[in-house]
Amino acid sequence: MATGIIHCGACGFTINVKAVSDDSQSSSRRSKTIKLEITSDCPNYQKIAKELTEVDAYKEILHKLHTGKVYEVFAKYSPHPSCPGVSGILKTVEVAAGMALPQNASISVTK
């Protein structure tokens, strides 16, 4: 299991992600189901959470950018393309699947 907490910035919204891997699946099949629980005070991510409950980690992480289910659902409900929530969800999926180490990431913006 991996958890992610994404603080989205000026909007003040937070996205909480819990990603759980089905460890009974063989990684040699090139398929790894990850169950997602997403909660947020953002009304757009509340809609995303209802639809984005499970993904295949390999399809999300190893295929062409913007072709996975996470981006597909994000595009349906979020009007803000630079929202860091989508990358935070993907990083959490990656860790849950054993494809990355759990490390903090951040974006610092100054003017």
C-alpha positions as CSV (number, residue, x, y, z in Angstrom):
1,M,0.0,0.0,0.0
2,A,1.1,3.5,-0.7
3,T,-0.4,6.8,0.3
4,G,0.0,10.2,-1.2
5,I,-1.1,13.7,0.0
6,I,-1.1,16.3,-2.6
7,H,-1.4,20.0,-1.7
8,C,-2.5,21.6,-4.9
9,G,-1.3,25.2,-4.4
10,A,-3.2,28.5,-4.6
11,C,-6.6,26.8,-4.7
12,G,-6.0,25.4,-1.2
13,F,-7.3,22.0,-2.1
14,T,-5.8,18.8,-0.9
15,I,-6.0,15.3,-2.5
16,N,-5.4,12.2,-0.4
17,V,-4.6,9.0,-2.3
18,K,-4.5,5.4,-1.0
19,A,-3.2,2.9,-3.5
20,V,-3.3,-0.8,-2.8
21,S,-1.6,-3.5,-5.1
22,D,-3.1,-6.9,-5.7
23,D,0.1,-8.7,-4.8
24,S,-1.3,-12.0,-6.0
25,Q,-0.8,-10.9,-9.6
26,S,2.4,-11.9,-11.4
27,S,4.5,-9.1,-12.6
28,S,5.5,-11.2,-15.6
29,R,2.0,-10.7,-17.0
30,R,2.8,-7.0,-17.5
31,S,-0.4,-6.2,-15.6
32,K,-0.7,-5.0,-12.1
33,T,-4.0,-3.9,-10.7
34,I,-4.0,-1.0,-8.2
35,K,-7.1,-0.2,-6.2
36,L,-7.5,3.5,-5.5
37,E,-9.2,5.5,-2.8
38,I,-9.1,9.2,-3.5
39,T,-10.6,11.8,-1.2
40,S,-10.4,15.6,-1.7
41,D,-12.1,18.8,-0.8
42,C,-11.8,19.7,-4.5
43,P,-15.2,19.3,-6.2
44,N,-13.5,18.1,-9.4
45,Y,-11.5,15.4,-7.6
46,Q,-14.6,14.3,-5.8
47,K,-15.9,13.4,-9.3
48,I,-12.6,11.9,-10.3
49,A,-12.6,9.7,-7.1
50,K,-16.0,8.2,-8.0
51,E,-14.7,7.0,-11.4
52,L,-11.0,6.3,-10.7
53,T,-11.2,3.3,-8.4
54,E,-8.8,0.9,-10.1
55,V,-6.0,1.2,-12.6
56,D,-3.4,-1.1,-14.3
57,A,-0.1,0.3,-13.1
58,Y,1.8,-0.9,-16.1
59,K,-0.6,0.8,-18.5
60,E,-0.4,4.0,-16.5
61,I,3.3,4.2,-16.0
62,L,4.9,2.5,-19.0
63,H,2.8,3.6,-21.9
64,K,2.7,6.9,-23.8
65,L,2.1,10.1,-21.8
66,H,-1.6,11.1,-21.5
67,T,-2.9,7.7,-22.7
68,G,-3.8,6.1,-19.4
69,K,-7.0,6.0,-17.4
70,V,-5.7,8.5,-14.8
71,Y,-5.3,11.2,-17.5
72,E,-8.5,10.2,-19.3
73,V,-10.6,10.6,-16.1
74,F,-8.7,13.8,-15.1
75,A,-9.4,15.4,-18.5
76,K,-13.2,14.7,-18.1
77,Y,-13.5,16.5,-14.8
78,S,-10.7,19.0,-14.2
79,P,-10.6,22.3,-15.9
80,H,-7.0,23.0,-14.7
81,P,-4.4,21.2,-16.7
82,S,-1.5,22.2,-14.5
83,C,-3.0,20.7,-11.3
84,P,-0.3,18.6,-9.6
85,G,-3.0,16.1,-8.4
86,V,-2.7,13.9,-11.5
87,S,1.1,13.5,-11.2
88,G,0.6,12.8,-7.4
89,I,-1.9,10.1,-8.1
90,L,0.5,8.5,-10.7
91,K,3.5,8.6,-8.3
92,T,1.4,6.9,-5.6
93,V,0.3,4.2,-8.1
94,E,3.9,3.7,-9.1
95,V,5.0,3.2,-5.5
96,A,2.1,0.8,-4.7
97,A,3.1,-1.3,-7.7
98,G,6.7,-1.5,-6.6
99,M,7.9,0.5,-9.6
100,A,9.4,3.3,-7.6
101,L,10.7,4.1,-4.1
102,P,8.5,6.2,-1.8
103,Q,10.1,9.6,-2.0
104,N,8.7,13.1,-1.6
105,A,8.3,15.3,-4.6
106,S,7.6,19.0,-4.6
107,I,7.1,22.0,-6.9
108,S,8.3,25.4,-5.7
109,V,7.1,28.4,-7.7
110,T,8.4,32.0,-7.1
111,K,8.1,35.3,-8.9
